[in-house]
Amino acid sequence: MSFLTSLVFMITTYTIKGIVKDNFGGALPWASILVVETSLGTSTDDDGKFFIEIPDTIENGILSVSYIGYKEKKVPFSKKKREIEVRLKEEIIEVSAVEVSGDYSISGTQGINTSKTILNQLDIYNTPGASADVFFTLKTLPSFSGEPDIASIAIRGGSPEEVLITLNNLPIKHPFYYYNSTGGLFSTIDENSLQGVEAFAGIIPPTHGGKMSGGILLQNRTFVESNISLGLSMANCSIGATHYHLGGIWFSRSYYSLLKYMTHPQNELDIYPASWSLQGSHYSQFNSFYILPFFLFSGCHSIIDVQSMGYDKLKDTENHRILGILSGWVSNPFTIETTIGYTHYFSYFGIIPAFEKEVQDKNFYSKLSLSYSITRSSTFIFGGEIYPQETSVIGSFEESNKVGFFEEKYNTHHPTCFLEHKLAVSNVNILYGIRPLFSNEKLKALDPRILVDVSFDQLSKLRIGMGRMTQSFHSDSISYADHVTIGIEKETIFGKLRLDTYCKRYANQSQAIGLEGLFQHRMRNPEVRIGVSWMKAQTSEKIPLDYDIPLKLTGILNLPLKRWTLGIHCYWSIGKPYTPLVATEDSAGVITPIWGRKNSTRLPNTFRLDVRFTHPFKICNLPIFLYIETYNLTNHQNVVRYIYSKDYQKIEPIIFFPRMIFAGFVINL
């Protein structure tokens, strides 16, 4: 007998077998099974069953069971316990007027749970029409609006500039592609890199701030397993890799020009851009210390022929550079967390030869917070932020057959500090605090904020919030919005119902009032979610605000079929207001436009119906996720805005996407 044969006989094994199910007893195919502190692993089959060989030298151990959209679970095994049934709970994102949260948050704001509207993280991937973009997914909720065909988000009548967006606590001022020409067509942040999301419609806890309407806080992933993912569709390709010790890196490239030739756009102003992004992060933990360095590089470029409008071409080029480090130290009852980062944004936008603009935006950011837990139900958080910003804008414009030039530079620095207290007393959770803002060593604002949860029983909850949100601008001026929100949540035999009402009043006496409702019926088969939003946002002179959308309706249906899952997303809203052109004046060959009353007309109503089929399967033991999606099934022409010809005699609607078909797949190796 050879040495190798002897060695094989010496290494004997025993088999652990089991099944992985969801809350309702349904099998979960291709769930990941890992033996903790070893390289052993497998995945479940089509019926959720698994078998794994364990060396005899391991008498007992721990299995780590994970499945996308569900919380990871660790279960013990031994030679005496060889058959295992695992039930996984959905990984939730809590959505409300106050908070959206995953099960993991390094930002430390999970202390108050002001809502229990549950969305699992599969919604980021499976929402039809969302193309796996977290910002599109959030727009299916009543509080978040804006044009449905682009990623930028407006909250409760405020503009997208009033929304705080952070990545690992680092503020990201330009998180979208084509911000100049479209307002933000797609997110630059790869959804596969995200661990959790917190979204605030209205009042943000004092530890975060700087914007008037709300915030979206994104956190990068930690890594519990190593894998490689490949994605390919008619619109883009992507590759990503994660490693338990080395971290993760993701690259994506879009090529929408292919879709242009396949979908035959109705006019030359339909925009099919090209873009790319490279993103990475690495989470490490050493006893009580953790660190998360991260980076994001992205760019986009588009040239559109607009000679029929009297111009030469429309050109948009943008580049983003983001570098940051989040770190922390935990030693009960103290927690110290710091964030240091740098962002650089460059853009060029031109309607040649009438207008050209170049923007350079450089921002440094540092934040320090100290948390002290007196008891498990009482925690104080104190800290501060330093956020110097440098912006330069240069450009040229053509007016009355003359060329003019402009140049502006801004250096803004408004340091802030914050004090927050989270307290739980019986069935009441309270979060309150202040957020002072300084300028030129003088106190400019003192934002008080309070959020209260009252749980009457396991099925009913009342939420109340009020406070002030102050925002600074390049001109060194500040403005604010005062918020009052009241919401109720009720669990019924038909599903979960949430109602929120709010009032937001700006410093210039503009205000937005509204009522929002979200009903969710989530059973194993099917899942239904219906949202409705009524809003009235206007100035003190009764002029509608730019993002006043009086009525919005959304519906989502996810229906598991025998082999496929059918997803349907329906969106309808009243169009945004805009200022119409009522006439022109010709003086010695110079055309001057005459505009009507501000925001006195509305764009056509928006409607979109998206359908998506998904099918997971295996080839050569490799799990593959296949999807086929029809975007804008009815080919409804959703007008985002209008563009006028040079002589103002011709008007063309800007429509980003007609009906399109996406087909792609993702492979995990």
C-alpha positions in Angstrom: 0.0 0.0 0.0 1.4 3.4 -1.0 2.0 6.2 1.4 -0.8 8.2 -0.3 -3.3 5.4 0.0 -2.4 5.0 3.7 -2.9 8.7 4.2 -6.3 8.5 2.6 -7.4 5.7 4.9 -6.0 7.6 7.9 -8.2 10.7 7.2 -11.7 9.5 7.8 -14.8 11.7 7.8 -18.4 11.8 8.9 -21.4 13.5 7.1 -23.5 16.4 8.4 -26.7 16.7 6.5 -29.5 19.2 6.8 -32.0 21.5 5.2 -32.3 25.3 5.2 -35.7 27.0 5.3 -37.2 30.4 5.5 -39.7 31.7 8.2 -42.6 30.0 6.4 -40.9 26.6 5.9 -40.0 27.2 2.3 -36.7 25.7 1.2 -33.9 28.1 0.4 -31.8 26.8 -2.6 -28.1 27.6 -2.9 -27.7 29.0 0.6 -24.0 29.1 1.7 -22.8 26.7 4.3 -19.4 27.2 5.9 -17.6 25.5 8.8 -16.4 28.3 11.0 -12.5 28.6 11.3 -12.0 26.1 8.5 -11.9 26.2 4.7 -14.8 23.6 4.5 -18.0 24.7 2.8 -20.8 23.8 0.5 -24.2 25.1 -0.6 -27.8 23.8 -0.5 -29.3 22.1 -3.6 -32.6 23.0 -5.4 -34.6 21.6 -2.4 -32.6 23.5 0.2 -30.7 20.3 1.3 -27.0 20.0 2.0 -24.4 17.4 2.8 -20.9 18.2 4.0 -18.0 15.9 5.0 -16.3 16.7 8.3 -12.9 15.2 9.2 -13.0 12.9 12.3 -10.5 15.2 14.0 -13.3 17.8 14.3 -15.6 16.3 16.9 -17.9 19.4 17.1 -18.0 22.8 15.5 -20.2 25.7 14.2 -21.9 26.0 10.8 -22.3 29.5 9.4 -25.5 29.6 7.2 -26.1 32.6 5.0 -28.5 33.5 2.2 -28.9 36.9 0.5 -31.8 38.8 2.1 -31.7 36.8 5.3 -29.8 37.1 8.6 -26.7 34.9 8.9 -27.2 32.1 11.5 -24.6 30.0 13.3 -25.7 26.5 14.4 -23.6 23.9 16.3 -23.0 20.4 15.1 -21.1 17.3 16.4 -20.6 13.6 15.7 -23.7 13.0 17.8 -25.8 15.7 16.1 -25.5 15.0 12.4 -28.9 16.1 11.1 -29.7 19.8 11.2 -32.7 22.0 10.2 -31.9 25.7 9.9 -34.6 28.4 9.8 -33.3 31.8 8.6 -35.0 35.1 9.4 -35.3 37.9 6.8 -32.7 40.6 7.1 -34.8 43.7 7.5 -34.5 47.3 6.4 -36.8 49.4 8.5 -38.5 52.2 6.6 -40.2 55.2 8.1 -40.4 58.9 8.3 -37.4 58.5 10.6 -35.3 55.5 9.8 -34.4 52.8 7.4 -32.0 50.3 8.9 -30.3 47.0 8.1 -29.2 44.6 10.8 -25.7 46.0 10.8 -24.9 49.7 11.2 -21.4 51.2 11.9 -23.0 54.6 12.2 -24.4 53.9 15.7 -27.9 55.3 15.0 -29.9 52.1 15.6 -30.9 53.0 19.2 -34.4 54.1 18.4 -36.7 52.0 16.2 -39.3 54.4 15.0 -40.9 52.1 12.5 -41.4 48.4 11.7 -42.2 48.6 8.0 -40.1 45.7 6.9 -38.3 45.4 3.6 -35.7 42.7 3.1 -32.4 43.5 1.3 -33.5 41.4 -1.7 -35.7 44.4 -2.6 -32.5 46.3 -3.6 -31.9 43.5 -6.2 -35.4 42.4 -7.1 -37.3 45.6 -7.5 -38.4 45.6 -11.1 -37.0 48.7 -13.0 -34.5 49.5 -10.2 -31.6 47.8 -12.0 -30.3 46.9 -8.5 -29.8 50.6 -7.6 -30.5 51.4 -4.0 -31.8 54.9 -4.9 -34.3 53.5 -7.3 -35.4 51.1 -4.7 -36.0 53.8 -2.1 -38.3 55.6 -4.6 -40.8 52.9 -4.3 -41.5 54.3 -0.8 -44.0 57.2 -0.3 -41.5 59.7 1.2 -38.9 59.5 -1.6 -39.7 61.0 -5.0 -38.1 62.9 -7.9 -38.2 61.8 -11.5 -38.8 58.0 -11.7 -36.3 57.6 -14.6 -33.3 59.0 -12.7 -31.6 58.1 -9.5 -31.5 61.4 -7.7 -33.9 61.6 -4.8 -36.1 64.4 -3.5 -37.8 64.1 -0.1 -41.1 65.7 0.7 -41.0 68.6 -1.7 -37.4 69.5 -1.1 -34.8 69.5 -3.9 -32.2 66.7 -4.2 -29.6 69.3 -2.9 -31.4 69.1 0.5 -30.8 65.4 1.0 -27.7 64.2 2.9 -26.0 61.1 1.4 -23.1 59.5 3.2 -20.9 56.5 2.6 -19.5 55.2 5.9 -20.3 58.6 7.5 -18.5 60.5 4.7 -20.8 63.0 3.0 -21.0 62.4 -0.8 -22.1 65.6 -2.5 -22.2 64.1 -6.0 -23.2 60.4 -5.8 -24.7 60.2 -9.3 -23.7 59.9 -12.9 -24.7 62.8 -15.3 -25.7 65.1 -12.5 -25.4 68.2 -14.8 -27.4 67.1 -17.8 -30.0 64.9 -16.0 -29.9 65.6 -12.3 -28.4 62.2 -11.6 -29.1 59.3 -14.0 -27.6 56.4 -12.0 -25.9 55.9 -8.7 -22.1 55.8 -8.7 -22.2 53.4 -5.7 -22.2 49.7 -6.5 -25.2 48.1 -4.7 -23.2 44.8 -4.2 -20.8 46.7 -1.9 -23.5 47.8 0.6 -24.2 46.1 3.9 -26.9 48.3 5.2 -29.0 51.5 4.6 -30.5 54.0 6.9 -32.8 56.6 5.3 -34.4 59.5 7.0 -37.4 61.4 5.5 -37.6 64.5 7.6 -35.7 64.7 10.9 -32.2 63.2 11.1 -30.8 62.4 14.6 -28.3 65.1 15.8 -25.3 62.9 15.1 -26.0 63.5 11.4 -27.0 66.7 9.6 -26.2 69.5 7.3 -29.3 69.1 5.0 -32.9 70.3 5.3 -35.0 67.5 4.0 -33.5 64.2 5.1 -30.7 61.8 4.6 -29.6 58.4 3.2 -26.7 56.8 5.0 -24.9 53.9 3.3 -22.5 51.4 4.9 -20.0 49.1 3.1 -20.1 45.4 3.7 -18.2 43.3 6.1 -17.1 40.0 4.6 -18.1 36.6 6.0 -17.2 34.6 2.9 -15.0 34.8 -0.3 -16.6 34.8 -3.7 -16.4 36.2 -7.2 -19.4 37.6 -9.0 -19.8 38.2 -12.7 -22.6 40.1 -14.3 -23.5 40.7 -17.9 -26.5 42.3 -19.6 -27.3 44.3 -22.8 -26.6 47.5 -20.8 -23.6 46.8 -18.6 -21.1 44.4 -17.3 -19.6 44.0 -13.8 -17.2 41.9 -11.9 -16.7 41.8 -8.1 -14.6 39.9 -5.7 -14.7 39.6 -1.9 -12.3 37.9 0.4 -12.6 37.4 4.2 -9.2 38.9 4.9 -8.5 41.1 1.8 -11.8 42.9 1.5 -13.9 43.5 -1.6 -13.5 45.3 -4.9 -16.1 45.9 -7.6 -15.8 47.2 -11.2 -18.7 48.0 -13.6 -18.9 49.4 -17.1 -22.1 50.5 -18.9 -22.5 50.7 -22.7 -26.0 52.0 -23.3 -25.2 52.9 -26.9 -26.0 49.3 -27.7 -29.6 49.8 -26.5 -29.8 52.9 -28.6 -29.6 50.9 -31.8 -31.8 48.2 -30.5 -34.7 50.4 -29.2 -34.8 53.0 -31.9 -35.4 56.2 -29.9 -38.0 58.6 -31.1 -35.7 61.6 -31.0 -32.1 62.4 -30.8 -32.3 63.7 -27.3 -32.9 60.3 -25.8 -29.8 59.9 -23.7 -27.8 56.6 -23.6 -24.6 57.3 -21.7 -21.4 55.4 -21.0 -19.9 55.2 -17.5 -17.6 53.2 -15.3 -16.8 52.8 -11.6 -14.2 51.1 -9.4 -15.0 50.7 -5.8 -13.4 48.9 -2.9 -13.4 48.5 0.9 -11.8 46.3 3.6 -13.2 45.8 7.0 -10.9 44.5 9.8 -11.5 44.0 13.5 -8.8 43.5 16.1 -10.3 42.8 19.5 -12.1 46.0 20.4 -10.8 48.0 17.4 -12.2 48.1 13.9 -11.2 49.9 10.7 -12.8 50.3 7.3 -10.8 52.0 4.6 -12.8 52.5 1.4 -12.5 54.2 -2.0 -14.6 55.0 -5.1 -13.5 56.1 -8.5 -16.0 56.7 -11.3 -16.5 58.6 -14.5 -19.0 59.2 -17.3 -19.0 60.8 -20.7 -21.7 61.6 -23.2 -21.9 63.6 -26.5 -25.2 64.2 -28.1 -25.8 65.8 -31.5 -28.4 68.7 -31.1 -27.9 70.5 -34.4 -31.7 70.3 -35.1 -32.1 72.6 -32.0 -29.7 75.2 -33.4 -26.7 74.1 -31.4 -23.7 72.0 -32.2 -23.7 69.3 -29.5 -24.4 68.6 -25.9 -21.4 67.3 -23.9 -21.3 66.0 -20.3 -18.1 64.7 -18.6 -17.8 63.9 -14.9 -15.3 62.2 -12.7 -15.5 61.3 -9.0 -12.8 60.5 -6.5 -13.6 59.4 -3.0 -11.2 58.2 -0.3 -12.0 57.5 3.3 -11.3 55.6 6.5 -13.8 54.8 9.2 -12.4 53.4 12.5 -13.6 52.8 16.0 -12.8 51.4 19.4 -15.4 49.7 21.6 -14.8 49.2 25.3 -18.0 49.1 27.3 -19.5 51.5 28.3 -17.5 53.7 25.8 -17.3 53.7 22.0 -15.1 56.1 20.0 -15.6 56.4 16.3 -13.8 58.5 13.7 -14.3 59.2 10.0 -11.7 60.9 7.8 -12.2 61.4 4.1 -11.6 63.3 0.9 -13.8 63.8 -2.1 -13.0 65.4 -5.5 -15.6 66.0 -8.2 -14.9 67.4 -11.6 -17.5 68.1 -14.3 -17.7 69.7 -17.7 -21.1 70.5 -19.2 -21.7 72.3 -22.4 -24.5 73.1 -24.9 -22.0 74.2 -27.5 -21.6 77.0 -28.4 -24.2 78.6 -26.3 -23.1 77.6 -22.8 -20.1 75.9 -21.2 -19.4 75.3 -17.5 -16.5 73.5 -15.6 -16.8 72.7 -11.9 -14.1 71.5 -9.5 -15.3 70.6 -6.0 -12.8 69.5 -3.3 -14.0 68.5 0.2 -12.1 67.3 3.3 -14.1 65.8 6.1 -13.3 64.6 9.6 -15.7 63.4 12.3 -15.2 62.3 15.9 -17.9 60.8 18.1 -17.8 59.5 21.7 -20.6 57.3 23.0 -21.2 56.5 26.6 -23.8 54.0 27.7 -24.9 54.6 31.3 -27.2 51.6 31.1 -28.5 49.4 28.4 -31.5 51.8 28.0 -29.6 55.2 28.2 -26.8 56.3 25.9 -25.1 59.7 25.4 -23.3 60.5 22.1 -21.1 63.6 21.8 -18.9 64.7 18.9 -18.1 67.2 16.2 -17.4 67.6 12.5 -14.9 69.6 10.4 -15.9 70.0 6.8 -13.9 72.6 4.7 -15.2 72.8 1.1 -13.5 74.4 -1.9 -15.5 74.9 -5.1 -14.5 76.7 -8.3 -16.8 77.3 -11.3 -15.7 78.8 -14.6 -17.6 79.0 -17.9 -18.9 81.0 -20.8 -22.3 81.8 -22.3 -23.7 83.3 -25.4 -26.4 86.0 -25.1 -27.7 88.5 -27.6 -25.0 87.4 -30.1 -22.3 88.3 -27.5 -20.1 86.0 -25.5 -19.8 86.4 -21.7 -17.6 84.7 -19.2 -18.0 83.9 -15.5 -15.8 82.6 -12.7 -16.7 81.9 -9.1 -14.8 80.5 -6.2 -16.1 79.4 -2.8 -14.4 78.4 0.4 -16.9 77.2 3.0 -16.2 76.0 6.5 -18.9 75.5 9.0 -17.7 73.3 11.9 -20.4 71.6 13.9 -20.8 69.6 17.1 -23.6 67.4 18.4 -25.0 66.0 21.6 -27.5 63.2 21.5 -29.3 61.1 24.2 -31.1 57.9 23.5 -33.4 56.7 26.3 -35.8 53.8 26.7 -38.4 53.9 29.4 -41.0 51.1 29.6 -42.7 51.1 26.2 -41.4 54.6 25.2 -38.2 55.2 23.2 -36.9 58.8 23.1 -34.0 60.3 21.1 -33.3 64.0 21.6 -30.4 66.3 21.2 -28.9 69.5 19.7 -26.6 70.2 16.7 -24.9 73.6 16.9 -23.4 75.1 13.7 -20.6 77.7 13.7 -19.3 80.2 11.1 -16.4 82.6 11.6 -16.1 81.4 15.2 -19.7 82.5 15.9 -22.7 80.3 16.7 -25.0 80.5 13.6 -27.6 77.8 14.5 -28.6 75.5 17.3 -30.8 72.7 15.9 -32.9 71.0 18.6 -34.4 67.6 17.6 -36.5 65.0 19.3 -38.0 61.7 18.1 -40.4 59.6 20.3 -41.7 56.1 19.8 -44.7 54.8 21.9 -45.5 51.1 21.6 -49.0 50.4 22.8 -48.7 46.6 22.1 -46.9 44.4 19.7 -49.3 45.4 16.9 -49.5 49.2 17.3 -47.1 52.1 17.5 -47.2 55.9 17.6 -44.3 58.0 16.3 -43.7 61.7 16.9 -40.8 63.9 15.7 -40.0 67.6 15.6 -36.9 69.7 15.2 -34.9 72.0 13.0 -32.6 71.1 10.1 -30.0 73.8 9.1 -28.1 73.7 5.8 -25.1 75.9 4.8 -24.4 77.0 1.2 -21.4 78.1 -0.9 -22.2 81.7 -0.4 -21.6 81.3 3.4 -25.3 81.7 4.0 -27.5 79.3 5.9 -31.1 78.3 5.7 -33.2 75.9 7.7 -36.4 73.9 7.8 -38.6 73.1 10.8 -40.2 69.7 10.8 -43.2 68.1 12.6 -44.1 64.5 11.9 -46.7 62.2 13.4 -47.1 58.6 12.3 -48.9 55.5 13.3 -48.2 51.8 12.5 -50.7 49.0 12.8 -50.3 45.2 12.2 -53.6 43.7 10.9 -54.7 40.3 9.7 -54.3 41.7 6.1 -50.8 43.0 6.6 -48.9 46.0 8.0 -50.1 49.5 7.6 -48.2 52.7 8.2 -49.6 56.3 8.0 -47.5 59.4 8.4 -48.4 63.1 8.2 -45.9 65.9 8.2 -45.3 69.7 8.0 -42.0 71.2 6.8 -41.6 75.0 7.0 -38.6 76.8 5.5 -36.9 80.0 6.7 -38.3 81.8 3.6 -41.9 80.8 4.7 -42.2 78.1 2.0 -43.7 74.9 3.3 -44.6 71.4 2.5 -47.4 69.4 4.1 -48.4 65.9 3.2 -49.9 62.5 4.1 -48.2 59.2 3.3 -49.4 55.6 3.5 -47.7 52.3 3.0 -49.4 48.9 3.1 -47.4 45.7 3.0 -48.7 42.2 2.7 -45.7 39.9 3.0 -46.5 36.2 3.0 -44.5 33.4 1.4 -46.6 33.7 -1.7 -47.0 36.4 -2.9 -45.6 39.7 -1.6 -47.6 42.9 -2.2 -46.6 46.5 -1.3 -48.7 49.6 -2.1 -47.6 53.2 -1.3 -49.5 56.5 -1.7 -48.3 60.0 -1.1 -50.2 63.3 -1.1 -48.3 66.5 -0.9 -48.7 70.3 -1.2 -45.4 72.1 -1.4 -45.5 75.8 -2.2 -44.0 79.2 -1.4 -45.7 81.9 0.7 -47.1 83.3 -2.6 -48.8 80.0 -3.3 -46.3 79.1 -6.1 -45.5 75.4 -6.3 -42.0 74.4 -5.3 -39.8 72.7 -8.0 -40.4 69.2 -6.6 -44.0 69.6 -5.6 -45.6 66.2 -6.6 -49.2 66.4 -5.4 -50.0 62.7 -5.8 -47.8 59.6 -6.2 -48.9 55.9 -6.3 -46.6 52.9 -6.3 -47.2 49.2 -6.3 -45.0 46.1 -6.2 -45.9 42.5 -6.6 -43.4 39.6 -6.2 -44.9 36.3 -7.2 -42.9 33.1 -6.9 -43.7 30.7 -9.8 -42.6 27.1 -10.1 -39.1 27.9 -11.4 -39.1 31.7 -11.8 -40.0 34.7 -9.7 -42.2 37.3 -11.4 -41.8 40.9 -10.2 -44.1 43.8 -11.2 -43.5 47.4 -10.4 -46.1 50.1 -11.2 -45.4 53.8 -10.7 -47.8 56.8 -11.3 -47.5 60.4 -10.3 -48.6 63.9 -11.2 -45.9 65.7 -13.2 -43.5 68.2 -11.7 -44.2 72.0 -12.2 -42.1 74.1 -14.6 -42.1 77.6 -15.9 -43.5 77.8 -19.4 -42.4 79.9 -22.4 -45.3 82.1 -23.4 -43.8 84.3 -26.1 -40.6 85.6 -27.7 -39.4 89.1 -28.6 -37.4 89.9 -31.7 -35.3 93.0 -31.4 -32.8 93.6 -34.3 -32.4 89.9 -34.8 -31.9 89.1 -31.1 -34.5 86.7 -29.7 -35.5 87.2 -26.1 -37.7 84.7 -24.4 -40.7 85.8 -22.3 -41.5 83.4 -19.5 -44.8 82.8 -17.8 -45.6 82.7 -14.1 -43.1 80.6 -12.2 -44.0 76.9 -12.0 -47.5 77.6 -13.4 -47.6 74.5 -15.7 -46.8 70.9 -15.0 -45.1 68.2 -17.0 -47.2 65.3 -18.2 -48.1 62.7 -15.6 -45.6 60.0 -15.1 -46.4 56.3 -15.6 -44.1 53.3 -15.7 -44.7 49.6 -15.6 -41.7 47.3 -15.2 -41.7 43.5 -15.3 -38.9 41.3 -14.2 -38.4 37.5 -14.3 -35.6 36.0 -12.1 -34.4 32.4 -12.1 -31.6 30.9 -9.9 -30.0 27.7 -11.0 -26.7 25.7 -11.1 -24.3 24.7 -13.9 -21.4 22.5 -12.9 -22.2 23.3 -9.3 -21.9 27.0 -9.9 -24.8 29.1 -8.6 -26.1 31.4 -11.4 -28.7 34.1 -11.0 -30.5 34.9 -14.4 -32.8 37.8 -14.9 -34.9 39.1 -17.8 -36.5 42.5 -17.4 -38.7 44.8 -19.5 -38.3 48.4 -18.5 -41.2 50.7 -19.2 -43.4 47.9 -20.7 -46.0 50.3 -22.1 -43.4 52.5 -23.7 -44.9 55.6 -21.9 -43.0 58.7 -22.8 -42.0 60.2 -19.4 -40.9 63.8 -19.9 -38.2 64.8 -17.4 -37.9 68.4 -18.8 -38.0 70.4 -22.0 -35.2 71.9 -24.0 -35.6 74.9 -26.3 -33.9 75.6 -29.7 -31.6 78.5 -30.0 -34.3 80.7 -31.5 -36.9 79.4 -29.0 -39.2 78.3 -31.9 -38.8 74.6 -31.3 -39.3 72.7 -28.0 -38.3 69.1 -27.5 -39.0 66.8 -24.5 -36.1 65.0 -22.8 -37.0 61.4 -22.4 -34.3 59.1 -20.9 -35.6 55.6 -21.5 -38.3 54.2 -23.8 -39.2 50.5 -23.6 -36.1 48.5 -23.1 -35.3 44.8 -22.5 -32.4 43.8 -20.1 -31.1 40.3 -19.8 -28.2 39.3 -17.6 -26.8 36.9 -15.2 -24.6 36.8 -12.1 -22.2 33.9 -11.2 -20.8 33.3 -7.8 -17.7 31.2 -7.9 
